[in-house]
Amino acid sequence: MNKEIISICYELNKECNLKCDYCITSDNENKQVDYKLIIKYIVSLNPKRIVISGGEPFLDPDLIKKLTIIRNLCPDTYISLSTNGTIDYNYKLIANIVDCVDVSIPSLCSETYKLMRGKNLILNVKQNLEKLKTNSFDLRLSFMLTKVNKHEVLDFLDYAKNLGVEEVRIGRYFPFRGGNKNSAKYELTSEEIDEVISNIDIKLYPFKIVFPIGNLQIMSDSYLTINHLGQVSTPKNDGKNILLNLDENISFDSNLDIGNQSDIFKKVKLKENKQNK
């Protein structure tokens, strides 16, 4: 496998506090491979960017351990943490470890939010966003365009402007992996997406806007996914194209030294102290 991997998505846990009926990671099982083995493999690929996702990462009791080891071994890699934003967390713990926190919000309307997420926790998200923006990392919002929320895009961009985020990513609903059963409910045609995007005047916003990609193949070509099961895969409509299973076929230097965890935490603490001076 090519050692120069641009982006990796690390789905580090299964646990989530929401019940999204379009959740793509619902096809992951509950069992767990030793995360040190998974991190060793990620590091061996020399990625330029790592997206930390789940499940919901902030529900992982080992989140800080995992992030700290990754940061220590990949000091120049851009690390982004993707969250649903509902968890009241001590965000200062990650401020000197990750470069970006990406909060996925399907709607600012309580009814639409509940329809898509299974629970109405939008007020929790807004409260946590106020806390997140006070920390020393980039704050990004992600909005997935669907049939049920397409009329809310401009209001969402105005909210992001008032919040003061660095970037907004407007995605599209792709019916793949665990979310491939609700296409009729959510999926927009390319023409419908183009119509929504044509109404957005990017000059009105001080942040970068990332628009939807064209198709699933572009997504598949963009990054590798590595989950907590040790599965290395790319997405496809009916599931995952599993390229490697780390608990069965380890084809990398598994003797990579990840160091003593207490030493790793000291290094991160030292970095934090230097930044605060």
C-alpha positions in Angstrom: 0.0 0.0 0.0 1.2 3.5 -0.8 3.1 5.0 2.1 2.2 8.6 1.2 -1.4 8.6 2.3 -2.9 12.1 2.3 -5.9 11.6 4.6 -7.1 8.9 7.0 -10.4 8.8 8.9 -9.9 6.9 12.2 -13.3 5.7 13.5 -12.0 5.1 17.0 -15.2 3.9 18.8 -18.7 2.6 18.3 -20.5 4.4 21.1 -22.8 7.3 20.3 -25.6 9.1 22.2 -27.7 9.9 19.1 -29.9 7.7 16.8 -29.3 9.0 13.3 -31.1 6.8 10.8 -28.5 7.7 8.2 -25.4 6.9 10.3 -22.7 5.5 8.0 -20.7 3.9 10.8 -23.6 1.8 12.1 -22.1 -1.1 10.1 -19.2 -1.3 12.6 -19.4 -4.0 15.2 -18.8 -3.6 18.9 -15.6 -5.6 19.3 -12.3 -3.7 19.8 -8.8 -4.3 18.5 -5.9 -2.9 20.6 -5.8 0.8 19.7 -2.0 0.8 19.9 -1.9 -1.6 17.0 -4.2 0.6 15.0 -2.2 3.8 15.8 1.0 2.1 14.8 -0.5 1.3 11.4 -1.8 4.8 11.0 1.6 6.3 11.8 3.3 3.8 9.4 1.3 5.4 6.5 2.7 8.8 7.2 -0.6 10.6 6.6 -0.8 14.4 6.0 -4.2 14.6 7.7 -6.1 12.5 10.2 -9.8 12.8 10.9 -10.8 11.4 14.3 -14.4 10.2 14.3 -16.6 7.5 15.8 -19.3 6.8 17.0 -18.9 9.9 19.1 -15.2 10.5 20.0 -16.0 12.4 23.2 -17.7 9.2 24.6 -14.4 7.3 24.3 -12.7 7.0 27.7 -9.4 6.6 26.0 -9.7 9.6 23.7 -7.0 11.7 25.3 -4.6 8.7 25.4 -5.2 8.0 21.7 -4.9 11.6 20.6 -1.8 12.2 22.6 0.0 9.2 21.2 -1.0 10.2 17.6 0.1 13.8 18.1 3.5 12.7 19.6 4.2 10.4 16.7 2.7 12.6 14.0 3.8 16.1 15.1 3.3 17.7 11.6 0.1 15.9 10.7 -3.1 18.0 10.6 -5.5 16.4 13.1 -9.2 17.1 13.0 -11.8 15.7 15.4 -15.3 15.2 14.1 -18.1 15.4 16.7 -21.9 15.8 16.9 -21.3 18.6 19.5 -23.7 17.3 22.1 -21.2 16.2 24.7 -20.3 18.7 27.4 -16.5 18.0 27.6 -13.5 19.6 29.0 -12.3 20.9 25.6 -9.1 22.3 27.1 -7.8 18.7 27.3 -7.6 18.6 23.5 -6.6 22.2 22.8 -2.9 21.4 22.3 -3.4 18.1 20.6 -5.9 18.6 17.7 -5.7 21.3 15.1 -9.5 21.4 14.3 -12.8 20.4 15.8 -15.5 19.8 13.2 -19.0 19.9 14.6 -21.7 18.2 12.4 -25.1 19.9 12.6 -27.9 18.7 10.3 -30.3 21.5 11.4 -30.7 24.5 13.7 -34.5 23.7 13.8 -35.4 21.5 16.8 -38.0 19.5 14.8 -35.7 18.8 11.8 -32.8 18.1 14.1 -34.8 15.5 16.0 -36.1 14.0 12.7 -32.5 13.4 11.6 -30.7 12.7 14.9 -33.4 10.8 16.8 -33.1 13.2 19.7 -33.5 17.0 20.1 -30.2 18.2 21.4 -29.6 21.3 19.3 -29.6 23.5 22.4 -26.8 21.4 23.9 -24.9 21.8 20.6 -25.2 25.6 20.6 -24.0 25.8 24.2 -21.0 23.6 23.6 -20.1 25.6 20.4 -19.8 28.7 22.6 -17.3 26.8 24.8 -15.4 25.3 21.8 -14.7 28.6 20.2 -12.8 29.8 23.2 -10.0 27.2 22.7 -6.9 27.3 20.6 -8.0 25.2 17.6 -9.9 25.9 14.4 -13.6 25.4 14.7 -15.4 24.1 11.6 -19.1 23.3 11.1 -20.4 20.6 8.8 -23.9 20.6 7.2 -25.2 17.7 5.2 -27.6 18.7 2.5 -30.8 16.6 2.3 -34.4 16.9 1.2 -35.5 17.8 4.7 -33.0 20.6 5.5 -32.1 22.1 2.1 -34.1 25.3 2.8 -32.0 26.0 5.9 -28.6 26.5 4.3 -28.6 30.3 4.3 -29.7 30.5 8.0 -27.0 28.0 8.8 -24.3 30.1 7.1 -25.5 33.2 9.0 -25.3 31.3 12.3 -21.8 30.2 11.4 -20.9 33.8 10.6 -22.1 35.1 13.9 -20.4 32.2 15.8 -17.0 33.1 14.1 -15.9 29.7 12.7 -13.0 29.2 10.4 -14.8 27.0 7.8 -18.1 25.5 6.9 -18.3 22.2 4.9 -21.5 21.6 3.0 -21.8 17.9 2.3 -24.3 15.8 0.5 -26.2 12.7 1.5 -24.6 9.6 -0.1 -26.6 6.4 0.5 -23.6 4.2 1.4 -22.4 1.9 4.2 -24.9 1.9 7.1 -26.8 4.8 5.7 -27.8 3.3 2.4 -31.4 2.5 3.4 -32.8 6.0 3.5 -32.1 7.4 0.1 -35.8 8.2 -0.6 -36.0 10.2 2.6 -32.8 12.3 2.2 -31.0 12.1 -1.1 -31.0 15.1 -3.4 -30.3 15.0 -7.1 -27.2 16.8 -8.5 -29.5 19.4 -10.0 -31.2 20.0 -6.7 -27.9 20.5 -5.0 -26.7 22.9 -7.7 -29.9 24.9 -7.2 -29.2 25.3 -3.5 -25.5 26.1 -4.0 -26.4 28.8 -6.7 -28.2 30.8 -4.0 -25.1 31.1 -1.8 -23.0 34.3 -2.3 -19.6 33.3 -0.8 -18.6 37.0 -0.6 -21.0 37.4 2.3 -19.1 35.1 4.6 -15.6 35.6 6.2 -15.0 31.9 6.4 -14.1 29.3 3.8 -17.0 27.3 2.4 -16.4 23.8 1.1 -19.0 22.6 -1.3 -20.3 19.0 -1.9 -18.2 16.6 -3.8 -19.5 15.1 -7.0 -19.8 11.4 -6.3 -18.9 8.5 -4.0 -15.8 7.6 -6.0 -14.2 10.9 -5.3 -14.8 10.2 -1.6 -13.4 6.8 -1.9 -10.3 8.1 -3.6 -9.8 10.9 -1.0 -9.0 8.9 2.1 -8.7 5.6 3.8 -10.9 4.7 6.7 -9.5 2.7 9.7 -12.0 1.7 12.4 -11.7 0.4 16.0 -12.1 -3.1 14.6 -8.8 -2.8 12.8 -10.5 -2.7 9.4 -8.8 -0.6 6.7 -11.3 0.3 4.1 -12.7 2.6 1.5 -16.5 3.2 1.2 -18.9 1.7 -1.3 -22.7 1.7 -1.7 -23.3 -1.7 -0.1 -20.8 -1.5 2.7 -17.0 -1.3 2.9 -14.3 -2.3 0.6 -12.0 -3.9 3.2 -8.4 -3.7 2.1 -6.7 -5.0 5.3 -7.8 -6.5 8.6 -5.2 -5.6 11.2 -6.0 -8.5 13.5 -5.5 -11.0 10.7 -3.1 -9.6 8.2 -0.5 -7.2 9.6 1.7 -6.0 6.7 3.6 -3.2 8.4 6.3 -2.6 11.0 4.3 -3.6 14.1 7.4 -3.1 16.3 7.1 0.7 15.9 7.8 2.1 19.3 5.0 4.3 20.5 6.9 5.2 23.7 6.0 5.3 27.3 2.6 6.9 27.8 3.7 9.0 30.8 6.6 10.4 28.7 4.2 11.2 25.9 1.9 13.1 28.2 4.9 15.1 29.5 5.8 16.1 26.0 2.3 17.4 25.3 2.3 19.2 28.6 5.6 20.8 27.7 4.2 21.9 24.3 1.2 23.4 26.1 3.4 25.4 28.5 5.5 26.8 25.7 2.4 27.9 23.8 1.0 29.7 26.9 4.2 31.7 27.4 
